[in-house]
């Protein structure tokens, strides 16, 4: 899962001219109107990879739930992704290296305790501490002391760059200037934790307590997660429905069938089977769908340390050139998506078209040449995908294209769900190719690079470790202006292109469908329905 942006210095980092106007049903806007507060909304969902701990959730299944449970310093505007103060009263800096954070008085956790400065500092230290093994730990890399704290064998539990000044004030000091640090602070990993979290973090994750507009009610494994409106929520971003239930599905088509049957109220994405010939428009009719460009980016990953047959970069480039992206997008997705030309979504500031060059263009002859020069690929090449995400059709199409173009025996192979495949990736148990996707955490080109390709990043499943990349990213973070930073980030993307450890496929679009029981349905720039804004008729 990826997130948003925040305050102060943020003003100089505009979220973008960004998102195209949505179109849906018979309406020319991205929402319906009417409805009242109250009632229950049932949303399609999927199995979280881990217990619901903000610092250890890096995927959409758990992230969608935490989005309505948590409050952070910053709230990303659900229409523009612009940062807006939430728990933060202010975030100030004179040098982009020392930041003073003041929080609002009276903000409450769901257990009734007050959100204090120490709740941020304690939570962030816990997440960054290497022996705790939190996936969100990498996001604290800029903070002074991270290197010592993040070591898996570290005895140092506190970042020297975090200091509590008083109950409502704390400071953040980074190792080097980081101009977009405030922009990042709306991401889930930066949420505060109540004191009760530290008694038993694992048990806490099964019954989380946060400070957002909804509180946790129940979690029935492999079935449903239920939350309800928090009566003492004191923020400015409350919800409308009294209750939201995330109904867990193992199959995207089954989820869509449940929507058509009126068993659930909204799905975050229409499955490929319903995109063919715009079938979903007929199925839903009367304005019960919308389409909107978003920040999603689909790609294929590989770890050639696990599968040495992919070690030669020319083999990787050959596979990329053997994929007929335009035809797959047309036949499988009915042109709903756009073939990718690089590793960064066009919706973020800093995007540069054509970063992939000729290697993202379909060219079977050149692909065969590169494959031969790279020593070929013997045996079966698997393309692993999560079976609960509607990826069967397109992964099969990708494999068919590779097989037809360059003769590699490519086979699309499902795992039960996203949780399962991520667990296997984390243990280096997946050979061949594997399907991946990314939704921005905050609107910056940096977010498509650091968390995926950083040497110790939680989403680096590719064994990518490039000192020049790390150096360039650090220089970009310390740049004085967004323009200077973006040039350096583009150089870093060029290093990804040179090594070609992942293969770009296409940029996404939100296509949401909903039942006739709900209204005020909107899509966020992050690719999901704005559940808090929805109303029951």
C-alpha positions as CSV (number, residue, x, y, z in Angstrom):
1,X,0.0,0.0,0.0
2,X,1.2,3.6,-0.6
3,X,0.1,6.9,0.9
4,X,0.1,10.7,0.8
5,X,1.6,14.1,1.8
6,X,1.9,16.7,4.5
7,X,2.5,20.1,5.8
8,X,4.7,23.3,5.8
9,X,7.6,22.8,3.5
10,X,5.1,20.7,1.7
11,X,3.6,23.8,0.3
12,X,6.6,24.0,-2.1
13,X,6.0,20.4,-3.2
14,X,2.7,20.6,-5.0
15,X,1.0,17.3,-5.3
16,X,0.6,17.9,-9.1
17,X,-1.6,19.0,-11.8
18,X,-2.2,15.4,-11.4
19,X,-5.4,13.6,-11.9
20,X,-7.6,13.5,-14.9
21,X,-11.3,14.3,-14.5
22,X,-13.2,11.1,-13.8
23,X,-16.1,9.8,-15.8
24,X,-18.7,7.3,-14.5
25,X,-22.1,6.0,-15.5
26,X,-24.3,8.8,-16.6
27,X,-22.5,11.3,-14.5
28,X,-19.6,13.6,-15.5
29,X,-18.2,13.7,-12.0
30,X,-16.5,11.1,-9.8
31,X,-19.3,10.7,-7.3
32,X,-23.0,10.3,-6.8
33,X,-25.0,12.5,-4.4
34,X,-27.6,12.2,-1.7
35,X,-27.8,9.7,1.1
36,X,-27.6,10.2,4.8
37,X,-25.1,9.5,7.6
38,X,-25.5,6.1,9.4
39,X,-26.0,2.5,8.3
40,X,-23.5,-0.1,7.2
41,X,-21.2,-0.3,4.1
42,X,-19.8,-3.7,3.0
43,X,-16.7,-3.3,1.0
44,X,-14.8,-6.0,-0.9
45,X,-11.5,-6.8,0.8
46,X,-8.6,-9.2,0.9
47,X,-6.4,-11.0,3.5
48,X,-3.9,-8.7,5.3
49,X,-0.4,-10.0,5.1
50,X,0.2,-9.3,8.8
51,X,-1.7,-8.3,12.0
52,X,-2.9,-4.7,11.7
53,X,0.1,-2.9,13.0
54,X,0.6,0.5,11.2
55,X,4.4,0.1,11.1
56,X,4.2,-3.4,9.7
57,X,1.6,-3.0,7.0
58,X,2.9,-2.4,3.5
59,X,0.1,-3.8,1.2
60,X,-3.4,-2.7,0.3
61,X,-5.3,-5.5,2.1
62,X,-4.3,-4.4,5.5
63,X,-3.7,-0.8,4.4
64,X,-7.4,-0.3,3.3
65,X,-8.5,-1.1,6.8
66,X,-5.8,1.0,8.5
67,X,-6.8,4.0,6.3
68,X,-10.1,4.3,8.2
69,X,-8.7,3.3,11.6
70,X,-5.7,5.5,11.8
71,X,-5.0,9.2,12.0
72,X,-1.6,10.6,11.3
73,X,0.1,14.0,11.5
74,X,-1.1,14.6,7.9
75,X,-4.2,13.7,6.0
76,X,-4.0,13.4,2.2
77,X,-6.9,15.1,0.5
78,X,-8.9,12.2,-1.1
79,X,-9.5,14.1,-4.3
80,X,-6.1,15.9,-4.9
81,X,-3.7,14.0,-2.6
82,X,-2.6,17.4,-1.3
83,X,-1.4,17.3,2.3
84,X,-3.6,18.7,5.1
85,X,-2.8,18.9,8.8
86,X,-4.6,16.3,10.8
87,X,-3.1,15.6,14.3
88,X,-0.4,18.1,13.4
89,X,-1.0,21.7,14.5
90,X,2.1,22.6,12.6
91,X,5.4,21.2,11.2
92,X,8.1,23.8,10.9
93,X,11.7,23.8,9.7
94,X,14.3,26.4,8.8
95,X,16.8,24.1,7.2
96,X,14.9,20.9,6.0
97,X,16.9,19.0,8.6
98,X,15.5,19.8,12.0
99,X,11.7,19.8,12.1
100,X,9.5,20.9,15.0
101,X,6.1,19.2,15.2
102,X,3.3,20.5,17.3
103,X,0.2,18.4,17.7
104,X,-3.3,19.3,18.5
105,X,-4.5,19.0,22.1
106,X,-7.3,16.6,22.9
107,X,-6.9,14.1,20.1
108,X,-8.0,10.7,21.4
109,X,-7.1,7.1,20.8
110,X,-10.0,4.6,20.6
111,X,-9.2,3.5,24.2
112,X,-9.9,7.0,25.4
113,X,-6.2,8.0,26.1
114,X,-4.9,11.2,24.6
115,X,-2.5,11.3,21.7
116,X,0.7,12.8,22.9
117,X,4.1,13.6,21.3
118,X,5.6,10.5,23.0
119,X,3.0,8.3,21.2
120,X,4.6,9.3,17.9
121,X,8.2,9.0,19.1
122,X,7.7,5.7,20.8
123,X,5.9,4.2,17.8
124,X,8.5,5.4,15.4
125,X,11.3,4.1,17.5
126,X,9.6,0.7,17.7
127,X,9.1,0.6,14.0
128,X,12.7,1.6,13.2
129,X,14.2,-0.9,15.7
130,X,15.7,-3.7,13.5
131,X,15.0,-6.7,15.8
132,X,11.3,-5.8,15.7
133,X,11.3,-6.7,12.0
134,X,8.7,-4.0,11.0
135,X,8.2,-3.6,7.2
136,X,7.7,0.2,7.7
137,X,11.1,0.6,9.4
138,X,12.7,1.7,6.1
139,X,10.7,4.8,6.1
140,X,12.7,6.2,9.0
141,X,16.0,5.9,7.2
142,X,16.4,9.7,6.9
143,X,16.2,10.1,10.7
144,X,19.4,10.6,12.6
145,X,20.5,7.4,14.3
146,X,18.7,5.0,11.9
147,X,21.8,3.0,10.9
148,X,22.5,2.1,14.5
149,X,18.8,1.4,15.4
150,X,17.9,-0.6,12.3
151,X,20.5,-3.3,12.5
152,X,18.8,-6.6,13.1
153,X,21.1,-7.3,16.0
154,X,20.9,-3.7,17.4
155,X,20.8,-3.0,21.1
156,X,20.1,0.6,20.4
157,X,16.3,1.2,20.6
158,X,15.9,4.9,20.1
159,X,16.6,7.2,17.1
160,X,18.8,10.1,18.2
161,X,16.9,12.3,15.8
162,X,13.6,12.0,17.7
163,X,13.1,14.1,20.9
164,X,10.0,14.8,23.0
165,X,10.0,18.4,23.9
166,X,6.7,18.4,25.8
167,X,3.4,16.6,25.8
168,X,2.4,18.2,22.5
169,X,5.7,18.9,20.8
170,X,8.5,16.8,19.4
171,X,11.4,17.3,17.0
172,X,12.7,15.3,14.1
173,X,16.4,15.6,13.0
174,X,17.5,14.0,9.8
175,X,21.0,12.9,8.9
176,X,21.0,15.2,5.9
177,X,18.5,17.7,4.7
178,X,15.3,16.1,3.4
179,X,13.2,18.6,1.6
180,X,10.1,16.4,1.3
181,X,10.1,14.9,4.7
182,X,6.8,16.6,5.8
183,X,5.2,15.2,2.6
184,X,5.8,11.7,3.8
185,X,4.3,12.0,7.2
186,X,0.8,11.0,6.2
187,X,1.9,7.4,5.4
188,X,0.6,4.7,7.6
189,X,4.0,3.8,9.1
190,X,4.0,7.3,10.7
191,X,0.8,6.7,12.7
192,X,1.1,7.1,16.5
193,X,0.5,4.1,18.9
194,X,-1.2,4.2,22.3
195,X,0.8,3.0,25.3
196,X,-1.1,-0.3,25.3
197,X,0.5,-1.2,22.0
198,X,3.8,-1.9,23.6
199,X,2.4,-4.5,26.1
200,X,1.9,-7.1,23.3
201,X,2.3,-5.7,19.8
202,X,1.4,-9.0,18.1
203,X,-1.9,-9.4,20.0
204,X,-2.5,-5.7,19.6
205,X,-2.4,-6.1,15.8
206,X,-5.4,-8.5,16.0
207,X,-7.4,-5.9,17.9
208,X,-5.8,-2.6,17.0
209,X,-6.4,0.7,18.7
210,X,-5.8,3.9,16.7
211,X,-7.0,7.5,16.5
212,X,-8.9,7.7,13.3
213,X,-12.6,8.1,12.5
214,X,-13.4,4.4,12.9
215,X,-12.6,1.9,15.6
216,X,-11.9,-1.8,15.3
217,X,-14.7,-4.2,16.1
218,X,-13.8,-7.7,14.9
219,X,-11.7,-9.8,12.6
220,X,-12.9,-13.2,11.4
221,X,-9.9,-14.8,9.7
222,X,-10.4,-15.3,6.0
223,X,-13.9,-13.9,6.2
224,X,-14.4,-10.3,7.3
225,X,-13.0,-7.3,9.3
226,X,-15.5,-4.9,10.9
227,X,-15.0,-1.4,12.1
228,X,-17.5,1.2,13.5
229,X,-17.6,4.9,13.9
230,X,-15.6,6.3,16.8
231,X,-17.9,8.5,18.8
232,X,-15.1,10.5,20.4
233,X,-13.2,11.2,17.2
234,X,-12.0,14.8,17.3
235,X,-10.5,15.2,13.9
236,X,-11.8,17.0,10.8
237,X,-12.0,13.9,8.6
238,X,-14.8,11.8,10.0
239,X,-16.9,9.2,8.2
240,X,-20.6,8.9,7.3
241,X,-21.5,5.3,7.7
242,X,-21.9,3.9,11.3
243,X,-20.2,0.7,10.3
244,X,-17.8,-0.6,7.6
245,X,-17.3,-4.3,6.9
246,X,-14.4,-5.5,4.7
247,X,-15.7,-8.8,3.3
248,X,-12.6,-10.9,2.4
249,X,-12.6,-12.6,-1.0
250,X,-10.1,-15.0,-2.5
251,X,-11.2,-14.3,-6.1
252,X,-11.9,-11.0,-7.9
253,X,-14.7,-12.5,-10.0
254,X,-16.4,-13.9,-6.9
255,X,-16.2,-10.4,-5.3
256,X,-17.7,-8.8,-8.4
257,X,-20.5,-11.4,-8.5
258,X,-21.3,-10.6,-4.9
259,X,-21.5,-6.9,-5.9
260,X,-24.0,-7.7,-8.6
261,X,-26.0,-9.8,-6.2
262,X,-26.2,-6.9,-3.7
263,X,-24.2,-8.8,-1.1
264,X,-21.5,-6.1,-0.9
265,X,-21.7,-2.4,-1.7
266,X,-18.4,-1.5,-3.3
267,X,-15.3,-3.0,-5.0
268,X,-12.1,-1.2,-5.4
269,X,-11.4,-2.6,-8.9
270,X,-13.5,-4.2,-11.6
271,X,-12.1,-7.6,-12.6
272,X,-10.7,-8.1,-16.2
273,X,-13.5,-10.4,-17.0
274,X,-16.0,-7.5,-16.7
275,X,-13.8,-5.0,-18.6
276,X,-14.2,-6.9,-21.9
277,X,-16.5,-5.0,-24.2
278,X,-17.2,-2.7,-21.2
279,X,-19.5,-5.4,-19.7
280,X,-19.3,-3.7,-16.3
281,X,-21.1,-0.7,-17.7
282,X,-24.1,-2.8,-18.8
283,X,-24.0,-4.8,-15.5
284,X,-24.0,-1.7,-13.3
285,X,-25.8,0.8,-15.5
286,X,-27.5,3.9,-14.0
287,X,-24.3,5.6,-12.8
288,X,-23.0,2.9,-10.4
289,X,-19.4,3.0,-11.6
290,X,-16.6,5.5,-12.2
291,X,-13.3,5.6,-14.0
292,X,-10.4,7.8,-12.8
293,X,-6.7,7.9,-13.5
294,X,-4.7,6.9,-10.4
295,X,-1.2,6.3,-9.2
296,X,-1.1,2.5,-9.6
297,X,1.7,0.9,-11.6
298,X,1.9,-2.7,-12.5
299,X,5.2,-4.4,-13.2
300,X,6.9,-7.8,-13.2
301,X,9.7,-8.4,-10.7
302,X,12.5,-11.0,-10.4
303,X,15.4,-11.8,-8.1
304,X,18.3,-13.1,-10.2
305,X,20.1,-14.0,-7.0
306,X,17.4,-16.6,-6.5
307,X,17.1,-17.5,-10.2
308,X,20.6,-17.2,-11.7
309,X,19.1,-17.9,-15.2
310,X,17.9,-14.3,-15.2
311,X,21.3,-12.9,-14.2
312,X,22.2,-11.5,-17.6
313,X,20.5,-8.1,-18.2
314,X,20.0,-8.9,-21.8
315,X,17.8,-11.8,-20.9
316,X,15.7,-9.5,-18.7
317,X,15.5,-6.9,-21.5
318,X,14.6,-9.6,-24.0
319,X,11.6,-10.7,-21.9
320,X,10.4,-7.2,-21.6
321,X,10.6,-6.6,-25.4
322,X,8.7,-9.9,-25.9
323,X,5.6,-8.5,-24.0
324,X,3.0,-7.0,-26.4
325,X,1.7,-4.4,-23.9
326,X,-0.7,-2.5,-26.2
327,X,-2.4,-5.7,-27.4
328,X,-2.7,-7.1,-23.8
329,X,-4.1,-3.7,-22.6
330,X,-6.6,-3.7,-25.4
331,X,-7.7,-7.3,-25.3
332,X,-7.6,-8.0,-21.5
333,X,-8.3,-4.5,-20.1
334,X,-10.3,-3.0,-22.9
335,X,-7.8,-0.1,-23.1
336,X,-8.6,0.8,-19.5
337,X,-4.8,1.0,-18.7
338,X,-1.8,2.6,-20.4
339,X,1.3,0.8,-21.4
340,X,4.2,1.9,-19.2
341,X,7.3,3.6,-20.5
342,X,9.2,3.7,-17.2
343,X,9.1,2.9,-13.5
344,X,7.2,6.0,-12.2
345,X,3.5,6.8,-12.6
346,X,2.6,9.8,-14.8
347,X,0.4,11.3,-12.1
348,X,3.3,12.3,-9.9
349,X,5.5,15.4,-10.1
350,X,8.8,14.3,-11.5
351,X,7.5,11.7,-14.0
352,X,9.7,11.5,-17.1
353,X,8.2,9.7,-20.2
354,X,10.3,7.1,-21.9
355,X,12.7,6.2,-19.1
356,X,12.5,2.5,-20.2
357,X,13.5,3.4,-23.8
358,X,13.2,0.8,-26.5
359,X,13.1,-2.1,-23.9
360,X,9.4,-1.4,-23.1
361,X,8.5,-1.6,-26.8
362,X,7.2,-4.8,-28.4
363,X,10.0,-6.0,-30.7
364,X,10.2,-9.8,-31.1
365,X,13.2,-9.7,-33.4
366,X,15.3,-7.5,-31.2
367,X,14.1,-9.6,-28.2
368,X,15.4,-12.8,-29.9
369,X,18.7,-11.1,-30.5
370,X,19.1,-10.0,-26.9
371,X,18.1,-13.4,-25.6
372,X,20.8,-15.1,-27.7
373,X,23.4,-12.5,-26.7
374,X,22.4,-13.1,-23.0
375,X,22.9,-16.8,-23.2
376,X,19.3,-17.8,-23.5
377,X,16.9,-19.2,-20.9
378,X,16.6,-23.0,-20.4
379,X,13.6,-24.7,-18.9
380,X,10.3,-23.3,-17.7
381,X,9.9,-19.7,-16.6
382,X,7.2,-19.2,-14.1
383,X,5.3,-15.9,-13.7
384,X,3.8,-16.1,-10.1
385,X,0.7,-14.1,-9.2
386,X,-1.7,-13.8,-6.3
387,X,-4.9,-15.6,-7.2
388,X,-7.2,-13.2,-5.2
389,X,-6.4,-10.2,-7.4
390,X,-7.9,-10.8,-10.8
391,X,-4.5,-11.4,-12.4
392,X,-5.0,-14.7,-14.1
393,X,-6.0,-13.4,-17.6
394,X,-3.2,-10.9,-18.0
395,X,-0.4,-13.0,-16.6
396,X,-1.4,-15.8,-19.0
397,X,-1.4,-13.2,-21.8
398,X,2.1,-12.0,-20.8
399,X,3.4,-15.6,-20.7
400,X,1.8,-16.4,-24.1
401,X,3.4,-13.3,-25.6
402,X,6.8,-14.2,-24.2
403,X,6.5,-17.8,-25.4
404,X,5.3,-16.9,-28.9
405,X,7.9,-14.1,-29.3
406,X,11.1,-15.7,-28.0
407,X,10.3,-19.3,-27.4
408,X,10.7,-19.4,-23.6
409,X,8.2,-21.8,-21.9
410,X,6.5,-19.2,-19.7
411,X,3.8,-20.4,-17.3
412,X,1.5,-18.2,-15.2
413,X,1.4,-19.8,-11.7
414,X,-1.0,-18.7,-9.0
415,X,-0.5,-18.4,-5.2
416,X,-3.6,-18.5,-2.9
417,X,-3.5,-14.8,-2.1
418,X,-1.3,-11.7,-1.9
419,X,-0.3,-12.5,1.7
420,X,1.0,-15.9,0.6
421,X,3.1,-14.6,-2.3
422,X,4.6,-11.7,-0.2
423,X,5.6,-14.2,2.5
424,X,7.3,-16.4,0.0
425,X,9.1,-13.4,-1.6
426,X,10.3,-12.3,1.8
427,X,11.9,-15.7,2.3
428,X,13.5,-15.7,-1.2
429,X,11.4,-18.7,-2.2
430,X,10.1,-17.4,-5.6
431,X,12.0,-18.2,-8.7
432,X,11.3,-16.8,-12.2
433,X,9.1,-13.7,-12.5
434,X,6.4,-12.5,-10.2
435,X,3.6,-9.9,-10.6
436,X,3.9,-6.8,-8.5
437,X,2.0,-3.5,-8.3
438,X,2.5,-0.2,-6.5
439,X,0.2,2.6,-5.3
440,X,1.9,5.7,-4.1
441,X,2.2,6.4,-0.4
442,X,2.6,10.1,-1.1
443,X,2.7,12.0,-4.4
444,X,6.4,12.1,-5.2
445,X,8.6,10.4,-7.7
446,X,10.8,9.4,-4.7
447,X,8.0,7.1,-3.5
448,X,8.3,4.9,-6.6
449,X,12.0,4.4,-6.0
450,X,13.2,4.4,-2.3
451,X,10.7,1.9,-0.9
452,X,11.1,-0.5,-3.8
453,X,14.8,-0.3,-4.7
454,X,16.4,0.9,-1.5
455,X,19.0,-1.6,-0.3
456,X,17.1,-2.3,3.0
457,X,13.6,-1.3,1.8
458,X,10.7,-3.5,2.9
459,X,9.4,-3.8,-0.7
460,X,12.7,-4.6,-2.3
461,X,12.0,-8.2,-3.2
462,X,14.5,-8.1,-6.1
463,X,17.9,-8.1,-4.3
464,X,18.6,-4.7,-5.8
465,X,21.6,-3.1,-4.0
466,X,23.3,-0.3,-6.0
467,X,25.6,2.1,-4.2
468,X,25.3,4.7,-6.9
469,X,21.5,4.5,-6.7
470,X,21.6,5.0,-2.9
471,X,24.0,8.0,-3.3
472,X,21.9,9.6,-6.0
473,X,18.7,9.2,-3.9
474,X,20.4,10.8,-0.9
475,X,21.5,13.8,-3.0
476,X,18.0,14.2,-4.3
477,X,16.6,14.2,-0.8
478,X,18.9,16.9,0.2
479,X,18.3,19.1,-2.9
480,X,17.1,22.6,-2.2
481,X,14.3,22.7,-4.6
482,X,11.7,20.2,-5.9
483,X,13.0,20.8,-9.5
484,X,16.6,19.9,-8.5
485,X,15.4,16.9,-6.5
486,X,13.3,15.6,-9.4
487,X,16.3,15.7,-11.8
488,X,18.3,13.6,-9.4
489,X,15.4,11.2,-8.9
490,X,15.1,10.8,-12.6
491,X,18.8,9.9,-12.7
492,X,18.2,7.3,-10.1
493,X,15.3,5.9,-12.2
494,X,17.8,5.7,-15.1
495,X,20.0,3.4,-12.9
496,X,16.9,1.1,-12.5
497,X,16.5,1.2,-16.2
498,X,20.2,0.2,-16.7
499,X,20.0,-2.8,-14.5
500,X,16.4,-3.8,-15.5
501,X,15.7,-5.8,-12.3
502,X,11.9,-5.1,-12.8
503,X,9.9,-4.9,-16.0
504,X,7.3,-2.1,-16.3
505,X,3.9,-3.2,-17.7
506,X,1.2,-0.5,-17.5
507,X,-0.2,2.5,-15.6
508,X,-3.5,2.0,-13.9
509,X,-6.9,3.5,-13.6
510,X,-9.4,3.2,-10.8
511,X,-12.6,1.5,-12.0
512,X,-14.9,1.3,-9.1
513,X,-18.3,-0.3,-9.0
514,X,-21.0,0.0,-6.3
515,X,-24.5,-1.2,-5.3
516,X,-27.7,0.8,-5.5
517,X,-27.7,1.0,-1.7
518,X,-24.9,3.6,-1.4
519,X,-24.1,7.1,-2.7
520,X,-21.4,9.7,-2.5
521,X,-18.9,7.3,-4.0
522,X,-15.6,8.9,-4.9
523,X,-12.2,7.5,-5.9
524,X,-9.0,8.7,-4.2
525,X,-5.8,9.3,-6.2
526,X,-4.4,6.2,-4.4
527,X,-6.7,3.9,-6.3
528,X,-9.3,3.1,-3.7
529,X,-12.9,4.2,-2.9
530,X,-13.2,6.9,-0.2
531,X,-15.0,4.7,2.2
532,X,-15.4,7.5,4.9
533,X,-17.2,9.7,2.4
534,X,-19.7,7.1,1.3
535,X,-23.3,7.3,2.5
536,X,-26.1,4.7,2.7
537,X,-29.3,5.6,0.9
